[in-house]
Amino acid sequence: MTDETPPAPEAQPPAAQPPAAQPLMLRRSEGGEQAGGSFYEQVGGAPVFAKLVHVFYEGVAGDEVLRPMYPEADLGPAEERLRMFLEQYWGGPGTYGEQRGHPRLRMRHLPFKVNPEARDRWLGHMRHAVDELHLPPLQDATLWGYLERAAHAMVNTFEA
């Protein structure tokens, strides 16, 4: 045994830090301009959502299962409500909430018989409308994934 204190360990150089992660940069098209901000902005804002909803309601207008679910003779007000809802959901103006409050989608759809056939018809018209937007694959998949989940959540009966 000795009275000597062991020598202090040699100072180690600081561990190399990994490079800072670069933010994911989305582009509107391959090699195109950078898309930033909300999804609403990334896909083109109001004109894109207006087209999506308009094309969707063109299909609904001639659908014998879905059309009776809209009590108004004119689908224009329903088109406006869906457009405002989707714009708000994806980061656009909050007009829907200002005018109509919380969306309460399930509650608003309870008076209607939304069965798997109605869901599938809704999805068919919406798929056509999304296709008409010609979105880049990531935005298309993001939008479609939400619409598909929302449509499945609205089913409130399995009766034909």
C-alpha positions as a Markdown table, in Angstrom:
| # | Residue | x | y | z |
|---|---|---|---|---|
| 1 | Met | 0.0 | 0.0 | 0.0 |
| 2 | Thr | 1.2 | 3.4 | -0.8 |
| 3 | Asp | 0.0 | 6.9 | 0.1 |
| 4 | Glu | 0.2 | 8.0 | -3.4 |
| 5 | Thr | -3.0 | 9.1 | -5.1 |
| 6 | Pro | -3.5 | 7.5 | -8.5 |
| 7 | Pro | -2.9 | 9.9 | -11.3 |
| 8 | Ala | -6.0 | 11.6 | -12.8 |
| 9 | Pro | -7.1 | 10.0 | -16.1 |
| 10 | Glu | -5.9 | 11.8 | -19.1 |
| 11 | Ala | -8.4 | 14.3 | -20.4 |
| 12 | Gln | -10.2 | 12.8 | -23.4 |
| 13 | Pro | -11.0 | 14.9 | -26.3 |
| 14 | Pro | -14.7 | 15.6 | -26.6 |
| 15 | Ala | -16.5 | 12.9 | -28.5 |
| 16 | Ala | -17.2 | 13.8 | -32.1 |
| 17 | Gln | -20.8 | 15.0 | -32.5 |
| 18 | Pro | -22.8 | 13.7 | -35.4 |
| 19 | Pro | -23.7 | 16.4 | -37.9 |
| 20 | Ala | -26.9 | 18.2 | -37.1 |
| 21 | Ala | -29.8 | 16.7 | -38.9 |
| 22 | Gln | -31.0 | 18.6 | -41.9 |
| 23 | Pro | -34.7 | 19.3 | -42.1 |
| 24 | Leu | -36.7 | 17.3 | -44.6 |
| 25 | Met | -37.2 | 19.3 | -47.7 |
| 26 | Leu | -40.3 | 18.6 | -49.6 |
| 27 | Arg | -40.5 | 19.7 | -53.2 |
| 28 | Arg | -43.6 | 20.3 | -55.3 |
| 29 | Ser | -42.1 | 18.1 | -58.1 |
| 30 | Glu | -38.9 | 16.3 | -58.8 |
| 31 | Gly | -36.2 | 19.0 | -58.8 |
| 32 | Gly | -38.9 | 21.6 | -58.4 |
| 33 | Glu | -39.3 | 24.4 | -55.9 |
| 34 | Gln | -39.2 | 23.7 | -52.2 |
| 35 | Ala | -42.5 | 23.3 | -50.5 |
| 36 | Gly | -42.6 | 24.6 | -47.0 |
| 37 | Gly | -45.2 | 25.3 | -44.4 |
| 38 | Ser | -48.4 | 23.4 | -43.9 |
| 39 | Phe | -49.7 | 20.6 | -46.0 |
| 40 | Tyr | -52.3 | 23.1 | -47.2 |
| 41 | Glu | -49.5 | 25.3 | -48.5 |
| 42 | Gln | -47.4 | 22.4 | -49.9 |
| 43 | Val | -50.2 | 21.2 | -52.2 |
| 44 | Gly | -51.2 | 24.6 | -53.5 |
| 45 | Gly | -53.7 | 26.0 | -51.0 |
| 46 | Ala | -57.3 | 27.1 | -51.8 |
| 47 | Pro | -57.4 | 26.3 | -55.5 |
| 48 | Val | -56.3 | 22.7 | -54.9 |
| 49 | Phe | -58.9 | 22.1 | -52.1 |
| 50 | Ala | -61.6 | 23.8 | -54.2 |
| 51 | Lys | -60.9 | 21.5 | -57.1 |
| 52 | Leu | -60.7 | 18.4 | -54.9 |
| 53 | Val | -64.1 | 19.1 | -53.4 |
| 54 | His | -65.8 | 20.2 | -56.6 |
| 55 | Val | -64.7 | 17.1 | -58.5 |
| 56 | Phe | -65.8 | 15.0 | -55.6 |
| 57 | Tyr | -69.3 | 16.5 | -55.5 |
| 58 | Glu | -69.6 | 16.1 | -59.3 |
| 59 | Gly | -69.5 | 12.4 | -58.6 |
| 60 | Val | -71.8 | 12.5 | -55.6 |
| 61 | Ala | -74.4 | 14.4 | -57.7 |
| 62 | Gly | -75.1 | 11.4 | -59.8 |
| 63 | Asp | -74.7 | 8.7 | -57.1 |
| 64 | Glu | -78.0 | 7.0 | -56.2 |
| 65 | Val | -76.7 | 6.0 | -52.7 |
| 66 | Leu | -74.9 | 9.1 | -51.7 |
| 67 | Arg | -77.0 | 11.9 | -53.2 |
| 68 | Pro | -80.1 | 11.2 | -51.0 |
| 69 | Met | -77.9 | 11.9 | -47.9 |
| 70 | Tyr | -77.7 | 15.6 | -48.9 |
| 71 | Pro | -81.1 | 17.2 | -48.1 |
| 72 | Glu | -80.3 | 20.4 | -50.0 |
| 73 | Ala | -81.3 | 20.5 | -53.6 |
| 74 | Asp | -78.1 | 22.4 | -54.3 |
| 75 | Leu | -74.9 | 20.6 | -53.4 |
| 76 | Gly | -73.0 | 24.0 | -53.3 |
| 77 | Pro | -73.4 | 24.5 | -49.5 |
| 78 | Ala | -72.2 | 21.0 | -48.8 |
| 79 | Glu | -69.2 | 21.5 | -51.2 |
| 80 | Glu | -68.3 | 24.7 | -49.3 |
| 81 | Arg | -68.5 | 23.0 | -45.9 |
| 82 | Leu | -66.3 | 20.2 | -46.9 |
| 83 | Arg | -63.8 | 22.5 | -48.6 |
| 84 | Met | -63.6 | 24.7 | -45.5 |
| 85 | Phe | -63.2 | 21.7 | -43.2 |
| 86 | Leu | -60.4 | 20.1 | -45.3 |
| 87 | Glu | -58.6 | 23.5 | -45.6 |
| 88 | Gln | -58.7 | 24.0 | -41.9 |
| 89 | Tyr | -57.7 | 20.4 | -41.1 |
| 90 | Trp | -54.6 | 20.7 | -43.4 |
| 91 | Gly | -53.4 | 24.0 | -42.1 |
| 92 | Gly | -55.3 | 26.6 | -44.1 |
| 93 | Pro | -57.8 | 29.2 | -42.9 |
| 94 | Gly | -59.8 | 28.4 | -39.8 |
| 95 | Thr | -63.1 | 29.5 | -41.4 |
| 96 | Tyr | -64.8 | 26.2 | -40.8 |
| 97 | Gly | -64.3 | 26.4 | -37.0 |
| 98 | Glu | -65.3 | 30.1 | -37.0 |
| 99 | Gln | -68.6 | 29.4 | -38.8 |
| 100 | Arg | -69.5 | 25.9 | -37.6 |
| 101 | Gly | -67.5 | 25.2 | -34.4 |
| 102 | His | -65.9 | 21.8 | -33.7 |
| 103 | Pro | -66.3 | 19.5 | -36.7 |
| 104 | Arg | -67.9 | 16.6 | -34.7 |
| 105 | Leu | -67.8 | 14.5 | -37.8 |
| 106 | Arg | -69.3 | 11.3 | -36.3 |
| 107 | Met | -72.1 | 13.3 | -34.7 |
| 108 | Arg | -72.9 | 15.2 | -37.9 |
| 109 | His | -73.1 | 11.9 | -39.9 |
| 110 | Leu | -75.2 | 9.9 | -37.4 |
| 111 | Pro | -78.6 | 10.9 | -39.0 |
| 112 | Phe | -77.5 | 9.2 | -42.2 |
| 113 | Lys | -77.1 | 5.5 | -42.9 |
| 114 | Val | -73.4 | 5.2 | -43.6 |
| 115 | Asn | -72.7 | 1.6 | -44.4 |
| 116 | Pro | -69.8 | 0.0 | -46.1 |
| 117 | Glu | -71.4 | 0.5 | -49.5 |
| 118 | Ala | -71.8 | 4.2 | -48.9 |
| 119 | Arg | -68.3 | 4.4 | -47.6 |
| 120 | Asp | -66.9 | 2.7 | -50.7 |
| 121 | Arg | -68.9 | 4.9 | -53.0 |
| 122 | Trp | -67.7 | 8.0 | -51.1 |
| 123 | Leu | -64.1 | 6.7 | -51.4 |
| 124 | Gly | -64.5 | 6.0 | -55.1 |
| 125 | His | -65.6 | 9.6 | -55.8 |
| 126 | Met | -62.9 | 11.0 | -53.6 |
| 127 | Arg | -60.2 | 8.8 | -55.2 |
| 128 | His | -61.2 | 10.2 | -58.5 |
| 129 | Ala | -61.0 | 13.7 | -57.2 |
| 130 | Val | -57.6 | 13.2 | -55.6 |
| 131 | Asp | -56.3 | 11.7 | -58.8 |
| 132 | Glu | -57.5 | 14.8 | -60.7 |
| 133 | Leu | -55.1 | 16.9 | -58.5 |
| 134 | His | -52.0 | 15.1 | -59.8 |
| 135 | Leu | -50.2 | 15.6 | -56.5 |
| 136 | Pro | -46.7 | 14.3 | -55.9 |
| 137 | Pro | -46.7 | 10.8 | -54.4 |
| 138 | Leu | -46.0 | 11.8 | -50.8 |
| 139 | Gln | -48.8 | 14.4 | -50.7 |
| 140 | Asp | -51.2 | 12.1 | -52.5 |
| 141 | Ala | -50.5 | 9.3 | -50.0 |
| 142 | Thr | -50.8 | 11.6 | -47.1 |
| 143 | Leu | -54.1 | 13.1 | -48.2 |
| 144 | Trp | -55.5 | 9.7 | -49.3 |
| 145 | Gly | -54.5 | 8.0 | -46.0 |
| 146 | Tyr | -56.5 | 10.6 | -44.1 |
| 147 | Leu | -59.5 | 10.4 | -46.3 |
| 148 | Glu | -59.5 | 6.6 | -46.1 |
| 149 | Arg | -59.3 | 6.6 | -42.3 |
| 150 | Ala | -62.0 | 9.3 | -42.1 |
| 151 | Ala | -64.4 | 7.4 | -44.4 |
| 152 | His | -64.0 | 4.2 | -42.4 |
| 153 | Ala | -64.6 | 6.1 | -39.1 |
| 154 | Met | -68.0 | 7.4 | -40.5 |
| 155 | Val | -69.5 | 3.9 | -40.9 |
| 156 | Asn | -72.3 | 3.7 | -38.4 |
| 157 | Thr | -74.3 | 0.7 | -39.6 |
| 158 | Phe | -73.7 | -2.6 | -41.4 |
| 159 | Glu | -77.3 | -2.8 | -42.6 |
| 160 | Ala | -77.8 | -2.6 | -46.4 |
